Amino acid sequence: MGEALTAYSYEYETHRGISKRSPRTSFGNANNIKLWGGVARRFQENILDPYKLANPYKLANRREARSLRSEARIAGLAGTFESLATQWRNETKFLSSITDKALHPCYQRIIGLGPEAIPIILMELRKRGGHWFWALESITGENPVLPEHYGDIKNMAHDWTEWGKRKGYLL
């Protein structure tokens, strides 16, 4: 039992980078029992087993946790996008030049959000319309708009949303 505890504690500590103890350290002395008493107790009660730590269920939970962090990040990104888009709309509503609108600092910051902003921009394009074509083309490097649709914002938006569906950005 002592060997398993030693191996686990060494692997855990070196993985986490929290200890510079030698691999021979065990739970046998008083200091280690104070530090690792809870872990040792769980080993003894068969609650914590190093072989169970790497089971697929645990890995699925890690993926799920990663997915939740990603969703939280996207939610934060959506909030950032919404505030920038609102400010951009308010400050450029009287501009007639698409170039001036696209060069506005808020629009440039939206472009700077990168590929993670593509689904948000496509949903905004689908919901409210607007001149998001420059941003989409800047981020993706693609332009799915058919030549006969240039200048027709409704058809251009349709071409981009269809592109988003094909690429998996929209349902």
N, C-alpha and C positions, 0 to 999 in steps of 0.2 A: 504494500500500500504506500509506503514512504517513497518508493521510486516513482510511482505514478504521480504523486503529488509534486515531487521534485521536478519531473519532466514538464508537468503542466505549468507549474509556477514559472519555470525558466522560459518556456515558450511564450507564455502570456506576457511576462515582463519584457522580454526582448521584442516581442511584437509591438507592444505598446510603447516601448522605449522608456519605461518608468524606473528601471532599476539597472544597476551595474553590478549586481551580485554574480558570483560565479555559478556555473551550472551545477555545482555540487551542493548548493544551498538546499536545505530541506526544511520541513516544518517542525523539525525536532527541537530547535532551541526556543527559548521563551520569546525572543524578539519576533521571530517569524510567526509564532502562534498568535501574537498580538496583531501583527499585520495581516495575516492570512487566516485567522481563526474561523471566520465565517465561511470561507471557501473550503477549508479543511472539514468543517462540520458538514457542509453540504456534500462533500465527497463521501464522508462516512455514512451519511444517510441515503446515499445513492440518488440524491436529487440532482447533483451536478456531475455529469459524466463527460470526460473529454471527447468520447466517441459520439455522444449525443449532440455535442456542440456543432458538429459539422453535418448534421442530418439535413435532408432536403427541405424540411419544414422551416428550419432556421434560415436556410438560404432564401426560401420564398419570403420569409418575413423581412430579410434584408432588402430584397428586391422591392417589396411592398413599401418599406420605409423610404427607399430611394425614390420610388414613384411618388410617394406622398410629399417628399421634399421637393421634387420636381413640380408637382401640382401647386404647391405653395409658392414656389418661385414664379411659376406662370401666372398665378393669381396676382402676385406682386407686380409682375410685368404688365398685366392687364390694367392694374391701377395706374401705373406709371404712364402707360400708353394713353389711357383715358384722359388723364390730367394734361398731358402734352398735346393731345389732339384737340381738346377743348380750348386750350390757350391758343393753339395754332389757328383754329377756326375763328375765334374771336378777333385775333390780331390781323388776319388776312382776308376777312370777309369783304372788304372793299377793294381788294387788289384784283386787277383783271389779268395780270401776267402770271401764267402758270409757273414760269421760271422764278419770279419773285416769291411766289408761294412755296415752291420747293426749296428755295434757298433760305427760308426762314429758319432760325435756330431750333425751334421746336420740331419742325419737320425733319431737320438733320439729326436731331437727337433720336427721333423715332427710327430713322434709318440705322442709327448707331445701336439700336437694341438688337439688331442682327436677326439671324434666321428663326430664333424663338418667337419673334414678333409676327412672323408670316401668318399663322392662323388668326391672330388677333386682327391684323390689318384686313385679311380677307373677310372676316366676319363683319368688321366695320364697313367694308365696301359693300357687302351684301345687304346690311341693315340700313345704312344711311347714304350710301353712295359716296361720292367725293373724288378728289383727285389723288388717289393713292397709287396710281400706276407708276410714277417715277420712283417712289419708295420701293414698291414691289420689284421693279426691274433692277434697281440698285442692289437690293439684298440678294435676289435670286440669280441675277445674271441672265435671266430669260425674259422673253417677251412673247406671250402666247396670243397676243391680239392679232387677228386677221387683218391684212392690209385694207380690206374694204370696210372695216369697222373703225379705222382711225378717225377721230373727231366725234364719234358717236359714243358718248360716255356710258349710256345704258348697255350697248353691245360690248364695249370694252370691259365693263364690269362683269358682264356675263362670261366673256372669254377668260378672264382671270379666275372667276369662281369655278368654272369648269376645269381649269388647270389645277386649281387647289383641290378639287375632288379627285382628279386623276393622280395627283401626287400624294394624296392622303392627308392633306391639311384640313380639309372640310369633309363633313359627312354628306 
